[in-house]
Every structure is written in structure tokens, then in C-alpha cells.
Amino acid sequence: EGRINAWPMDESFVDSVQGKTNAGLVNNRKFVINKKNLSAQNERGGEENIATGWHAIEFFLWGQDLSETGPGDRNFEDFVDGKAPNADRRRQYLNVVTDLLIDDLTSLVKAWAPDAKNNYRSKFARGGQESVRKMLVGLGSLSRGELAGERLEVALNSQDQEDEHSCFSDNTHRDAVTNAKGIQNVWLGEYQRADGSVVKGASLRDLVAAKDAALADKTTKQIAASVAAAEGIQAPFDREIIGGKDAPGRQRIQKTIDSLTQQSKDLVAAANAIGITKLTLVQP
């Protein structure tokens, strides 16, 4: 996971930034750019030394976010020979890091393939109550520790766009929605494909409802409230976090944090209702 979605990212670890024109792996011509070397460099020497994954690609495409009102504005000439130093290596890096992400995502597809006998999915399906526990740990941890905490609360407290989840592209407002929606999909056991068709099956909600229908309904409504609150966060996110505690943007984010925090508590209660009492969640 760290090779796919690690963040926050120190941009100067991979390329030049404002005030550091020779920084990064791109500008070190002794460094050989290939999948093996990029994988080895990822988080080497510090968790912010991100060399691979979504956010590395995001940085190469958008560049530093130096604007308070918009995303990064990288000039395409950064990739053109004769227009920017090491443009050839910048192109090469973007191609290699993208190919590596495709490899890693392909491995996830294989891990969850329904027709394999010994992949992660097959073992997960045989896992019984332990697999249910893992699902609830994942939902509860993403609710409070990761989405409400690391991805919203940290930036809200610091009011610093460097703490924004997708700071280069200013896509953080959508990150919050899709994270919240992902939790809802797993809880309800259904999701809508890009073509509009719906996948639906057995759900955690139904499992909990068999023991405590009122709690299952309460949790379902709280999760829906979190999705709605996240959808209320406006772009650009780095303007939403600015101002006093009564600033409309900050209130919208705080509403989402509060809803997700309650949601995590409801998920712990839901776990208890089906006999899972030792639920250790990732905290902010």
C-alpha cells in the first residue's frame, strides 16, 4: 500500500522545487530510473520521501501547489528537451512510475480475482469471523484515524495546504467523498459500476441487523450523513481550511470530521453486537 498511496510527500525528494532547482532523483543523473530502484527509494530515509504511487504521479503532472486559489501549474516544457534541465529524465520517471503503479494495481486485481483458488480473496472468503473483524477494523480506522484524522483534521488544524491530501491537483474534496462512499459501499454490500450497473450482495449491515436492527439502522444513517457532509466540502480544499472557527469552509470540514468520528463509534458498537469485542482501530 505504501508504494501505491503513501503521502504526505516531500516533492524535493524526486524533483526540483521552488528554491531547490537541482533537488531530487530526477536531477541526479547517477541515479538509474527503473522500477526496482524507484521501489527501493520509496520512503527511504523518511516516510515523506515518496518516490512512487498516485501522489508521485500527481506531482509530476501538476507540479507544486504554490497557489492559494488553484492547483499546481506545471509547465509542459518541464518535459521538453532544451526547455528544462533533465527533461528526458522527468519523462522517463513519469513513464516508469506509472508503469510501476499499473503493476501494483494489477497485483491487487489478481489478489481479489473470484476464480483463483489460493489468492487473498479465497483465503478471505474462508476466514469467517476473523474476516468480518478485518472489514470492521478497516471501516472504523478509515472513518476516524485516516479520513477524519490524517486527511481532514490535520489540515484543518494547521491551515497549511502542504497538509492537504491531494495538494498538487486540488482534488482533496473528491478524495473525502470517495473515501466516505467506499465505507458506505462495504457496509451496504453494494456499489455502482461506472456503467451504472449495481453489484449487490450480503452486507455487514444485514449481519448486524440480525442481532440489533436499531443499531444497524443508526449506523447506516450515520454513514449516509458522513457521505453527505463530505459532499458539502467545496473546492479548493486549501481555501476551506482557512479562517476562524466560524468560517463556513472550516465548519463544513468540521461537520464531516464530527460525523465520521460518531460513525467510527457506531461501527465499534456494531462489531460488539455480533460478538467482536476486541476492535483496535487506527487512531489519528
Secondary structure, DSSP 8 states (H G I E B T S, - for coil): -HHHH--S--GGGTS-BTTBTT-TTTT-TTS--SHHHHHHHTTTTSTT---SSHHHHHHHHH-----SSS-----GGGGSTTTSTTHHHHHHHHHHHHHHHHHHHHHHHHHT-TT-SSSHHHHHHT-THHHHHHHHHHHHHIIIIIIIIIIIIHHHHH--GGG-TTTTTT-HHHHHHHHHHHHHHHHHTEEE-TTS-EEE---HHHHHHTT-HHHHHHHHHHHHHHHHHHHT--S-HHHHT-S-TT-HHHHHHHHHHHHHHHHHHHHHHHHHHTT---------
